[in-house]
Amino acid sequence: MARNYKTAQGKVIDMAALAAKNEKVRAVGNMKVNARGDTIDGSNRIITPVTQKVGSSYQKTVGNKSAHTKVAPKKQVKEQLTSEELEIENSFDEDLEIEKIKAKENKK
């Protein structure tokens, strides 16, 4: 979404166009990055693109095994349940089917 801002002198500035025009320019500060977020060297050459940095950060977070829970298929889960638990599970399935039928009837 392109946002246009009006300056105190009445000029209109398109911030999206300004950011796109200057995304390869070295950012102000002590981090060695350009305005886009790419890591750069002293000659403003890109060392690590921002997409690679985001991807590796995501892999560190989601890539670990504790972040993923393993869900057993419903058929295997039902085999491990007691008879009371199976009865409750089946009643939930029946209730779900009833709610689906009611929803279809209400739409008509």
C-alpha positions as CSV (number, residue, x, y, z in Angstrom):
1,M,0.0,0.0,0.0
2,A,1.6,3.2,-1.1
3,R,1.3,5.9,1.5
4,N,1.7,9.5,0.4
5,Y,2.7,12.0,3.1
6,K,2.5,15.8,2.9
7,T,5.4,17.8,4.2
8,A,5.2,21.0,6.2
9,Q,6.0,22.9,3.0
10,G,3.1,21.2,1.2
11,K,5.1,18.7,-1.0
12,V,3.7,15.2,-1.4
13,I,6.2,12.3,-0.7
14,D,5.5,8.7,-1.8
15,M,7.3,6.8,1.0
16,A,7.1,3.4,-0.8
17,A,8.7,4.8,-3.9
18,L,11.4,6.5,-1.8
19,A,12.2,3.3,0.1
20,A,12.3,1.2,-3.1
21,K,14.6,3.7,-4.7
22,N,17.1,3.6,-1.8
23,E,16.9,0.0,-0.7
24,K,20.6,-0.7,-1.8
25,V,21.9,2.4,0.1
26,R,23.9,1.8,3.3
27,A,21.7,2.3,6.4
28,V,22.7,4.8,9.0
29,G,24.0,3.3,12.2
30,N,26.6,0.8,13.4
31,M,25.1,-2.3,11.8
32,K,26.6,-3.2,8.5
33,V,23.4,-3.4,6.5
34,N,21.7,-1.6,3.7
35,A,18.2,-0.1,4.0
36,R,16.7,-3.4,2.8
37,G,18.4,-5.4,5.6
38,D,21.1,-7.2,3.6
39,T,24.4,-7.6,5.4
40,I,27.0,-5.6,3.4
41,D,30.8,-5.2,3.5
42,G,32.8,-1.9,3.4
43,S,32.3,-1.5,-0.3
44,N,28.5,-1.9,0.0
45,R,28.5,-5.4,-1.6
46,I,25.9,-7.8,-0.3
47,I,27.4,-10.5,1.9
48,T,24.2,-12.1,3.2
49,P,20.8,-11.2,1.7
50,V,17.9,-10.5,4.1
51,T,15.9,-13.4,2.7
52,Q,18.7,-15.8,3.7
53,K,18.9,-14.3,7.2
54,V,15.2,-14.6,7.7
55,G,15.2,-18.2,6.4
56,S,18.0,-19.3,8.7
57,S,16.3,-17.6,11.6
58,Y,13.1,-19.4,10.8
59,Q,14.9,-22.7,10.6
60,K,16.5,-22.2,14.0
61,T,13.0,-21.6,15.5
62,V,10.9,-24.1,13.7
63,G,13.6,-26.5,12.7
64,N,14.1,-27.9,16.2
65,K,12.3,-31.1,17.0
66,S,10.5,-29.8,20.1
67,A,8.7,-27.2,18.0
68,H,6.9,-30.0,16.0
69,T,4.3,-32.1,17.7
70,K,3.6,-35.4,16.1
71,V,-0.1,-36.1,15.8
72,A,-1.0,-39.7,15.3
73,P,-3.6,-40.5,12.8
74,K,-7.1,-40.8,14.3
75,K,-7.3,-44.5,13.6
76,Q,-4.2,-45.2,15.6
77,V,-5.3,-43.0,18.5
78,K,-8.7,-44.8,18.8
79,E,-6.9,-48.1,19.1
80,Q,-5.1,-46.9,22.2
81,L,-8.2,-45.6,24.0
82,T,-10.1,-47.4,26.7
83,S,-13.8,-48.5,26.1
84,E,-15.1,-45.4,27.9
85,E,-12.8,-43.1,26.0
86,L,-13.8,-44.7,22.7
87,E,-17.5,-44.2,23.6
88,I,-16.9,-40.5,24.3
89,E,-14.9,-40.1,21.1
90,N,-17.6,-41.7,19.0
91,S,-20.3,-39.5,20.6
92,F,-18.1,-36.4,19.6
93,D,-18.0,-37.7,16.1
94,E,-21.8,-38.2,16.0
95,D,-22.3,-34.7,17.5
96,L,-20.1,-33.2,14.8
97,E,-22.1,-35.0,12.1
98,I,-25.4,-33.7,13.6
99,E,-24.0,-30.1,13.8
100,K,-23.0,-30.4,10.1
101,I,-26.5,-31.5,9.1
102,K,-28.1,-28.7,11.2
103,A,-25.8,-26.1,9.5
104,K,-26.8,-27.4,6.0
105,E,-30.5,-27.2,7.0
106,N,-30.1,-23.6,8.3
107,K,-28.5,-22.5,5.1
108,K,-31.6,-23.7,3.1
